[in-house]
Amino acid sequence: MKLAPYTIQVAQELTIVVGAPLVSGFTAKVEAILQGRRGPRILQPYYDLAKFFRKEMLMPDEASPLFILAPLLAFVCYLVVPLLIPVLTSFPLPLGYMGDILGGGIVLSTAGFLVALAGTETSSPYAQLGSSRAMTFGALIEPTVLFVVFVVGLITSTDLPYAMSQAVHSSLGEVLAPAHILAAIAFFMVVLADTGRIPIETHSGTLEFGMIEEARVLEHSGPAYAFLAWGSSIKQLILYTILIDVFVAPWGLSSSRELGSVLLAVPALLSKAMGLGVVFALVDNSFSKLRLFKIPEFIVAAFVLAVLAVVIFYLGGAS
């Protein structure tokens, strides 16, 4: 039985939206085990979302309607990106040509800007502090991502995520090319920083020293907070998917529209994402947290790797 392309498109969207809390819950469980704790249940994020959606949504007196609209708008932005990247199939779907990988990055950046803007709507110093830090470090992360995409685009001769994935999948030499390896490491470091794993932020912590992600959403409650928490897990899975299916291991994707092949691609993606989550948990728990002002050095190191990848490519190291 062959599925219609738009049916597969919906399946991709549902896989990211429904599977994101599962990956977050699994990673949290692994982190707890590494720290010698029992930790939450793997399905705890689903229970938390259900609880948040049932709670009352409060709004500070100083805030404008944007405080309520921003979480929903950011969530919509997160829903756009899975339409552009290979999630379940190795072949492009009808909406896969709406934008290239840079377009997906712009959409993710827009979501982050909306969340930060909502944080500044209140008079809470912690929310404003988190938003300011997020925008400051985001200004360093985005050029690094641009260079990483530039390198992979040079190697694969395209900037479309599906075409990049096919080029990497077609030849192991593409994956092992020195320029590609450096670009993948740089993107790996960017994902570490963007998901709050290293070098100073505890992604789920509420200490002022390292509050960035949690500080931005500190004043939200009820359904608004649910959309923010859900969107954060979706963003994490999207970044994992890009790293896995575009840069490193685009295997396990369905090469046909057969129902069985598409269904097998769902656990394949989630398994790879959970495996990557284990790697991130190991990295996060293997390093002492650094000072706040060490973050730029960490991101600049990733940027230098991306630039070095360009140099190696032009010197012939990508062949």
N, C-alpha and C positions, 0 to 999 in steps of 0.2 A: 504494500500500500504506500503510494507516494503522497507526501504532504504538499499542500500549496505553499509557495514561497512566503506568503504573508502569514500563514499559520506557523511556519518555522520562526518567522520574525517575532511573533507573539510569544512563542516558546522560549526564545532567547531572552526576551524581556522578563518573563516570569522566572526563568532560571536565576537571573541576577537578583531580582527583587525578593524572591522567596528564599533563595539560597544564601543571600548575604548574611542574615542573622545566624544561620547555621555555622558558617565559616568563622564568624566572630566568636560564637559560643565555644566552638572547638578550640580556637586559638587561646581563649581565656582559660579554658580547662587545662590546656598544655602548660600555659604559664604558671598556673597554680601548682601543678605537679612539680614543675621545675623549682618552685619556691618552697616545696615541702608542705603545701596546703592542700586541703580537700578541694576547694574551689567550687564555683557554681556549676549547675547542670549545663550540659551542652546546649539544651534547648531553652536555657534561661532567657536569652534575648527575646524570644517569642512571647514568653510570659510577661516580660517587662513592657514590651510594646503594647500588649493587650491591656495592661494596667494603666499605662500612660494615656491611652485613648479613652479610657473610662473616667479619667480624672478631670477636674474643672480646669479650664484655661484662664489664667490670670494675666492681666496686662498692667504694667506700671503706669502711673498717672502721667509721667513725662513722655511716654512713648507715643508714636504715631501709628496709624494702621499698618505701616510697613513692618512693624515688630511682629505682627501676626501673619502678614502675607509672605514675608521673606522665607520662613521655613518651608512653606508650600511651594514657592517658586524655585527654591534651591532643590527641592525634591524632584520637581519636574525636570530641572536641568540634568540631574543624575539619571533620569529615565531616558534621556535623549542619547546618551553616549553608547549604551548597549546596541543601539540601532546601527552604529557606525563601525563596530569592531567585531572580529570573529569570536563568537562565544560558543556556538555549537557546530557551525559548518565551516569548511575550508573554502567554500565558494561564496561569492558575494550575494547577498539578498537584495530585494528591490530598493530598500532604503539605505543600503550600505554605501552608495555613492553620493549621499547628501553632503558629506564633508570628509576631508582627510583627517589624518591623525592630529594635525595642528588644530583643526576645527573642534575635535573632541576635547583637546586640551583647553581651548578657549571656553567651551561650555562648562568644564569642571572649574575653571578659574572664576567664571561668572557665579557659579553656585557658592564658591568660597567667599566671594565678595559680598554676596547677599547675606550670608550668615554673619560675616563680620559687621556689615552695615546694621543688621538687626541688633547686634551686641552693643553698638554705639547709641542705639535709640534710648537706652536707659541711662540713669545716673549712676549705675553701679560701677565703681572703679575697677572691679575684677573683670567684668564683661568688656569694658573698654580696654583694659590692659591686654586681655587675650586677643581681642580684635586687632589691636595695634601690632602686637607681636606676630600674629598670623600674616598680616599684610606685609610687614617688614621682611619676614623670611620668605614669603611667597615671591617677593620681587627678586630674590636670589635663586629660587627654585625654578622659576619659569624659563630664564635663559638657559639653564642647564638642560631642561627638558627639550628646548628648542634645538640645542646642539646635538643631543642624543638622537632626536628624530632626523636631523640633518645628516648625521653619519649613516644611520640605517637607510635613509632615503638614497644616499649616494651608493651604498652597497647593493641595494635591491632595485635601484633606478625607478623608484616610485615613492609616493607619500601616502598611498591608500593602505589602511591597515590590512585589508584582505590580501592585497597584492604582496605586501611585506611578508605576511604569514606564509603565503604560497611559495615565495622565493626562499624563505628560510627552510620550509618543509621539504622543498624539492632537492636540497643539497645540504649535506652535513658540513661541507666545506664553508658554506655561508655562516653557520653557527660557530665554527672554529676559526674563522678569520680574525686576526688580531684586532682589527678595528671594531669588528662586531662584538668581540668579547669585552673590550674596554667600554664600548657604549652600553652594553648590558649591565656591567658593573656600575657604571655611572647612574643608570636608571634605577638599579637596585638600591643604591644609596639615596636617591631622591625619594623612592617609595618609603624607605626607612624613616626619613625625616618627615615626609608628608603625613605618615600615619602615626607619628608621635612615638616611635620606638627608640630612637637614639638621636642625638647624644644626651639630651638633658631631660626631655619631657617624659613623664609617665603618662601614657595615652589615656589612662582611666583615672589618673590621680587628681586630687583637688588641693594640692599644696600650692601656695602662691609662687614658690620658686620655679616650678615647672609648668604652671597652668597656661595652656594655649588653647587646645581644643575644648577642654571642659569649661574654661573660663568664658568663652564666647557664648555658650548656651546656658550660663548659670541662672539667668533671670527668666528663662522660659519654663513653661509647665504644661501639663495636659497634652492634648493632641499636637500642639506646636512643638513641644519637646520630643514627642514620639516621632514626628517627621524628621527632626534633626538627628535623633539617634539612629533611626532607620536609614536616613540618607548617608550618615557617616559610615555605616557598615556597607552600604551599596557602593560608596566611593572606594572603600578599601578593596572590595571584590573586583571592581572595575580596574583598579591599578594592578591587582594581582593578575587579572585576565590579560591585560595588555602586556605585562612582563612575560607571562607564560606563553600566550598564543601568538604574540607578535615578535618577541625578541628571543626567547629561549627554547621553548618546547611546544611548538604548534602541532603536537600529535594527539590523537584521540578525537579530533574533530571529524564530524560526519562529512564524507565526500559525496553523498547522494541525498535525495529527498525521501528515502525509504524511512518509514516510521521507526523500525527497529534500530537503524543506524543513528537517527537523531536522538532517540531515547537513550542509547548507550553513551552519547556524547555528554549528557547531563551529569551522570556520576563521574565521568572522566574529568570534566572541568572541576567539579567540586572536590574531587580527590586531589587533583593537582594544586588547587587553591589551598586546601588544608595542609598539604605537604609544604607549600611555601609558607603558610602560617606557622608551621613548626620551626622552619628555618628562622623566621623573623623572631619568634619567641626565644629561640636559642641565642640569637644575637643580642636581643634586648636584655636577657638575663645573664649575659656573659661579660658585659662591660659596665663599669661604674659610670653613673651619670656625670656629665661634665658641666661646667659653668654655662650659664645662658649665652654669654658672648662667644662661646666656642661653636655655636651653631653655624655662623657664617663661614668659619674655617672648614667645617664639615661639608657644607654645601659647595664651597669653592673647590674643595678637593674633588668632588664629583664633576664640577665644571671643567677642571683641568684634565680629568680623564677623558671627558667628551672631546675637548680640544685636541688632546693627544691622539685620539682615535681618528680625527680628521687628518692630522699630520701623517699618521701611519698609512691611512688610506691613499693619500696623494703620493706617498713615497713608494707605494706598491705593496704595502703589507696586507691589503685586503684581498689580494689575488691568491 
